[in-house]
Amino acid sequence: MSRTARLRLFLAAAAVLAAALITAATELPGFGGHHHPYGERAVAAGLARQTANIISSVNFDQRAFDTLGEESILFGSVLGAAILLRLARDEGKRRAAAEPVLPTTRLFGATLLPVTLLVGGYLVAHGQLSPGGGFQGGVALATALHLAYVAADYRVLKRIRPLAALDVADALAAGTYAALGLIGLAQGAGYLANTLPLGTFNQMSSSGLVAVINAAVGVEVASGVVVLLAHFLDQAVEIVHNGENR
């Protein structure tokens, strides 16, 4: 097939797709109205599962299978980056030289590191109760660890960063999410169905499966982001190729 024929075929298919999308968009309900059928059903379903945070109920219960796909994308991205950025045989490593840090910057990082760890842990642990959750809390936890890089230097970050353990935690947390879906199948329900005891509304033990898979997502996101940044930082800070910094 010639280039012109391929272009014509593409334009024809694009026109059909555009027409279908425009037709579908014209049938959507008005924006900002008072009638929100999906929202009303989502809130009712979330409250029925003893989940105070309806967003977490949607993410980890009503569309938990979709969230599993999103988590798998993150895990696959981290795995791919780790494979592509791994040290080659002809690459060496040197000890990164310490660089001067302003006292105010050191104070800023040292003060915020424990605070950010606490906030990240709170977001993960209370994701089923209040705004936040595994994704947001995981990013906060990973950010907290890298404040050591801001407050000191890369050598300090490497000392406090258990990279091997985080590699394992990333894989285990991703696998745990997928494995938790089997609980519903074992009890005769659907995959990732919320069949665990729901607990008491607005308590830490509420929401059944939502709290458990939310915690798994928090561990996977935090570990994955740290591992991902570790490989990029190793390339940017420490790798020496043929005697020259890269």
C-alpha positions as CSV (number, residue, x, y, z in Angstrom):
1,M,0.0,0.0,0.0
2,S,1.4,3.4,-1.0
3,R,1.9,6.3,1.4
4,T,-0.9,8.2,-0.1
5,A,-3.3,5.3,0.3
6,R,-2.3,4.8,3.9
7,L,-2.9,8.5,4.6
8,R,-6.3,8.4,3.0
9,L,-7.3,5.3,5.0
10,F,-6.1,7.0,8.2
11,L,-8.0,10.2,7.5
12,A,-11.2,8.2,6.7
13,A,-10.9,6.3,10.0
14,A,-10.1,9.5,11.9
15,A,-13.2,11.2,10.5
16,V,-15.5,8.3,11.5
17,L,-14.0,8.2,15.0
18,A,-14.3,12.0,15.3
19,A,-18.0,11.9,14.3
20,A,-18.7,9.1,16.8
21,L,-17.0,11.1,19.6
22,I,-18.9,14.3,18.7
23,T,-22.2,12.4,18.6
24,A,-21.5,10.8,22.0
25,A,-20.5,14.2,23.5
26,T,-23.7,15.8,22.5
27,E,-25.7,13.2,24.4
28,L,-23.9,13.9,27.7
29,P,-25.9,15.5,30.5
30,G,-25.4,19.2,31.1
31,F,-22.3,20.2,33.1
32,G,-22.9,21.7,36.6
33,G,-26.5,20.6,36.9
34,H,-28.3,19.2,40.0
35,H,-28.9,15.7,38.6
36,H,-25.9,13.4,39.0
37,P,-27.1,9.8,38.8
38,Y,-23.6,8.2,38.9
39,G,-22.5,10.4,41.9
40,E,-25.7,9.5,43.8
41,R,-25.2,5.8,43.2
42,A,-21.5,6.0,44.1
43,V,-22.1,7.7,47.4
44,A,-24.8,5.2,48.3
45,A,-22.6,2.3,47.4
46,G,-19.7,3.7,49.4
47,L,-21.7,4.3,52.5
48,A,-23.1,0.8,52.3
49,R,-19.6,-0.5,52.3
50,Q,-18.8,1.5,55.5
51,T,-16.4,3.8,53.5
52,A,-16.4,7.4,54.6
53,N,-14.1,8.6,51.8
54,I,-16.2,8.0,48.6
55,I,-13.3,8.6,46.3
56,S,-11.5,5.6,47.9
57,S,-14.7,3.6,47.6
58,V,-14.8,4.3,43.9
59,N,-11.1,3.6,43.4
60,F,-10.7,0.5,45.5
61,D,-14.2,-1.0,45.5
62,Q,-16.5,0.1,42.7
63,R,-13.7,0.2,40.1
64,A,-11.0,-1.8,41.9
65,F,-10.2,-3.8,38.8
66,D,-9.5,-0.6,36.8
67,T,-7.2,0.6,39.6
68,L,-5.4,-2.7,39.5
69,G,-4.5,-1.8,35.9
70,E,-3.3,1.6,36.9
71,E,-1.1,0.2,39.6
72,S,0.3,-2.4,37.2
73,I,1.2,0.4,34.7
74,L,3.3,2.0,37.5
75,F,4.9,-1.3,38.4
76,G,5.7,-2.0,34.7
77,S,7.1,1.5,34.3
78,V,9.4,1.1,37.3
79,L,10.5,-2.3,36.1
80,G,11.2,-1.1,32.6
81,A,13.2,1.9,33.9
82,A,15.2,-0.4,36.2
83,I,16.1,-2.7,33.3
84,L,17.0,0.1,30.9
85,L,19.0,2.1,33.4
86,R,20.9,-0.7,35.1
87,L,24.7,-0.5,35.1
88,A,26.4,-1.9,32.1
89,R,29.6,-4.0,32.4
90,D,31.8,-1.1,31.1
91,E,30.3,1.4,33.5
92,G,32.0,2.2,36.8
93,K,30.8,4.0,39.9
94,R,32.5,6.6,42.0
95,R,31.7,8.0,45.3
96,A,29.8,11.2,44.9
97,A,31.6,14.2,46.2
98,A,29.8,16.1,49.0
99,E,28.6,19.6,47.9
100,P,28.1,22.5,50.3
101,V,24.5,23.0,51.5
102,L,23.1,26.2,52.9
103,P,22.3,26.0,56.6
104,T,18.7,27.1,55.8
105,T,18.3,24.4,53.2
106,R,19.7,21.8,55.6
107,L,17.3,23.0,58.3
108,F,14.4,23.0,55.8
109,G,15.0,19.4,54.7
110,A,15.8,18.1,58.2
111,T,12.6,19.6,59.6
112,L,10.3,18.6,56.8
113,L,11.5,15.0,56.4
114,P,9.8,13.5,59.5
115,V,6.8,15.7,59.0
116,T,6.4,14.5,55.4
117,L,6.8,10.9,56.5
118,L,4.1,11.3,59.1
119,V,1.7,13.0,56.6
120,G,2.4,10.3,54.0
121,G,1.8,7.5,56.5
122,Y,-1.4,9.3,57.7
123,L,-2.7,9.6,54.1
124,V,-2.2,5.9,53.4
125,A,-3.6,4.7,56.8
126,H,-6.7,6.9,56.6
127,G,-7.4,6.7,52.9
128,Q,-10.7,5.0,53.5
129,L,-11.8,7.8,55.9
130,S,-10.5,11.1,54.7
131,P,-9.2,12.7,51.5
132,G,-6.0,11.0,50.4
133,G,-5.2,7.4,49.9
134,G,-2.5,5.0,48.7
135,F,-1.5,7.0,45.6
136,Q,-1.2,10.4,47.3
137,G,0.3,8.9,50.5
138,G,2.8,6.9,48.6
139,V,4.1,9.9,46.7
140,A,4.4,11.8,50.0
141,L,6.4,9.0,51.6
142,A,8.8,8.9,48.6
143,T,9.1,12.7,48.7
144,A,10.0,12.6,52.4
145,L,12.9,10.2,51.8
146,H,14.4,12.4,49.1
147,L,14.4,15.5,51.4
148,A,17.6,13.9,52.7
149,Y,19.1,14.7,49.2
150,V,17.9,18.3,49.5
151,A,19.1,18.7,53.1
152,A,22.5,17.0,52.7
153,D,23.8,15.1,49.7
154,Y,23.4,11.9,47.7
155,R,25.6,9.9,50.0
156,V,23.2,10.5,52.9
157,L,20.2,9.5,50.7
158,K,21.9,6.3,49.8
159,R,22.7,5.5,53.4
160,I,19.0,5.8,54.5
161,R,17.5,4.4,51.4
162,P,17.0,0.6,51.7
163,L,16.9,0.1,47.9
164,A,17.0,-3.7,47.9
165,A,14.2,-3.9,50.4
166,L,12.2,-1.4,48.5
167,D,12.6,-3.4,45.3
168,V,11.1,-6.4,47.0
169,A,8.4,-4.3,48.6
170,D,7.4,-2.8,45.3
171,A,6.9,-6.3,43.8
172,L,5.2,-7.8,46.8
173,A,2.7,-4.9,47.1
174,A,1.8,-5.1,43.4
175,G,1.3,-8.8,43.7
176,T,-0.7,-8.5,47.0
177,Y,-3.2,-6.2,45.3
178,A,-3.8,-8.8,42.6
179,A,-3.9,-11.7,45.1
180,L,-6.4,-9.9,47.3
181,G,-8.9,-10.2,44.5
182,L,-9.0,-13.9,44.9
183,I,-10.7,-13.5,48.3
184,G,-13.9,-12.6,46.5
185,L,-13.6,-15.6,44.2
186,A,-13.0,-17.9,47.1
187,Q,-16.2,-16.7,48.8
188,G,-18.2,-17.2,45.6
189,A,-18.3,-13.6,44.6
190,G,-16.5,-11.6,41.8
191,Y,-12.8,-10.9,41.6
192,L,-11.9,-8.0,44.0
193,A,-15.4,-8.1,45.4
194,N,-15.5,-6.4,48.8
195,T,-16.3,-9.5,50.9
196,L,-14.2,-8.9,54.0
197,P,-16.0,-7.8,57.2
198,L,-16.9,-4.1,56.8
199,G,-16.3,-3.1,60.4
200,T,-17.7,0.1,62.0
201,F,-18.3,3.1,59.9
202,N,-15.7,5.9,60.2
203,Q,-13.3,3.7,62.1
204,M,-9.8,2.6,61.0
205,S,-11.1,-1.0,60.6
206,S,-14.1,0.0,58.4
207,S,-14.6,-0.4,54.6
208,G,-13.6,-4.1,54.4
209,L,-11.3,-4.7,51.4
210,V,-10.9,-1.0,50.6
211,A,-8.5,-0.3,53.5
212,V,-6.4,-3.3,52.7
213,I,-5.8,-2.7,49.0
214,N,-5.4,1.0,49.7
215,A,-2.5,0.1,52.0
216,A,-1.0,-2.2,49.3
217,V,-1.2,0.7,46.8
218,G,0.5,3.0,49.2
219,V,3.4,0.6,49.7
220,E,3.7,0.0,46.0
221,V,3.6,3.7,45.0
222,A,6.1,4.7,47.7
223,S,8.5,1.9,46.9
224,G,8.2,2.3,43.2
225,V,8.8,6.0,43.1
226,V,11.9,5.7,45.3
227,V,13.3,2.8,43.1
228,L,12.5,4.8,39.9
229,L,14.3,7.9,41.1
230,A,17.2,5.9,42.5
231,H,18.0,4.6,39.0
232,F,17.8,8.1,37.5
233,L,19.9,9.6,40.2
234,D,22.5,6.8,39.9
235,Q,22.8,7.7,36.2
236,A,22.9,11.5,36.8
237,V,25.2,11.6,39.9
238,E,27.4,8.6,40.1
239,I,28.1,6.8,36.8
240,V,31.5,7.3,35.2
241,H,32.1,6.1,31.7
242,N,35.7,6.0,30.3
243,G,36.9,8.2,33.1
244,E,34.5,11.0,32.5
245,N,31.4,12.0,34.5
246,R,28.1,11.5,32.6
